[in-house]
Amino acid sequence: MAALKKKLYLGVEGGGTKSTAMLVDEQNHIIVQKEGEDLNYHGEEEKTVRRDLSKLLAPLLRKSKNGKLYAVFGLAGLDTKKDETFYRKLVKSVLPPKSIFDVVNDTKTALEACCPNERKRILVISGTGSNVYGENGTKIARSIGWDFVFGDEGSGYDIGTRVLKAAMCSFDGRGQKTIFESLVPKRIGVKTMEDAVPTLYTKLRQIQNMKQYVASFASLLDEAIKDNDRVAIEIRQEAIKALTQGISAVTRKLTIASEKFCLGYVGSVWETPGMRQRFEDEVKKQYPKVCFSKHDDLSVWGAVLLAKKLDRA
C-alpha cells in the first residue's frame, strides 16, 4: 500500500501593496515564508499578476511537491463574481494538479486571523485601500471596499488624496493654512506647491501603481498631527467617521448591532497617532458590547487557518 502523502497548508495574502505566502505542515511548523508584489489585477496587467504570483509561490511549491496541498488565497482585488472567476482560473494554472484551494477577499483571511473561532465578527481594513467585512455564522456583509473610484473611504488612498488637496487649498487660499503646504512639496522633491503639480502628474503617468503612490502621502498625517495641525486632525476624524459608518452598515445587515461581537482591524493607517484609540472610543459609544481583537495583524496566518478548514470540510 502506498504511503499517505503528508498534508501541507498554503496561505497567501495579496494586499493592495504587497503579498505574503506561507507554507506550514500539520504541526503548524513554518516551512517557507516569502513576500512579493501586490496581486490586485485591477491596478496591474493580468500577465503581470500571473508573473508575480508564480514568482511568489515558486519556492513554496518546490517544498510542497511531495505533499497533499490545501491552499487559500486572500486577495484585495477579489470583490465581484468576475474577480472570483479570474482568480480561480489564475490560481488553478499555477498550483500543482489535485491541489485543493479556495480564493476569497483578503478581509476574510484577515478576519480569521484577528477573530478566530468567533461566530459574530467584523474586520475593518484601513491600509492602501479600506474595507469593512463581517460575519454572523454563515451570513456575511460588507461595506466601503469597492476600490478607490466607488469606495475606499478612510483608506490610505482617501487620506492621501485629502492631504494633497488640503495642501493645495492652503496654497491657493481656498482653505485653512496647514503644514501640508510645506510637507507635500518636500515629499515630492520640489520647493513649492506650484512646482508640485506638474511633477506629481508626471510621476502618476510614469508609475505602475498610482493608488499606492497617492496613499503614501497619508503618512504625512503623522507629522502634521504631532504638530497639532487642525487640518490633519480633521482629516483623521473624517477617516474615523467613514470607517464607523461602514461598521454601522455591516452590523445592520448582520442584525448584530445590539449584540456582542469581535472587531479586528488591520492596515498601516491604524499606526496614525491617536487613530486607533479615537476609533475605539467612537465605536464603543455606539456598540457597548463590542470586544476588540488582541491578535496581531497576520492575515497570511488567517489564510493558513482557512486552508486547514478546507482539509476538514
Secondary structure, DSSP 8 states (H G I E B T S, - for coil): -----EEEEEEEEE-SSEEEEEEE-TT--EEEEEEEE---TTTS-HHHHHHHHHHHHHHHHHHTTTEEEEEEEEETT--SHHHHHHHHHHHHHHS-TT-EEEEEEHHHHHHHHHSTT-SEEEEEEESSSEEEEEEETTEEEEES-SHHHH--TTSHHHHHHHHHHHHHHHHHTSS---THHHHHHHHHTSSSHHHHHHHHHHHHHH-S-HHHHHHGGGGHHHHHHHTT-HHHHHHHHHHHHHHHHHHHHHHHHHT-TTS--EEEEESGGGGSTTHHHHHHHHHHHH-TT-EE--S---HHHHHHHHHHHHHH-
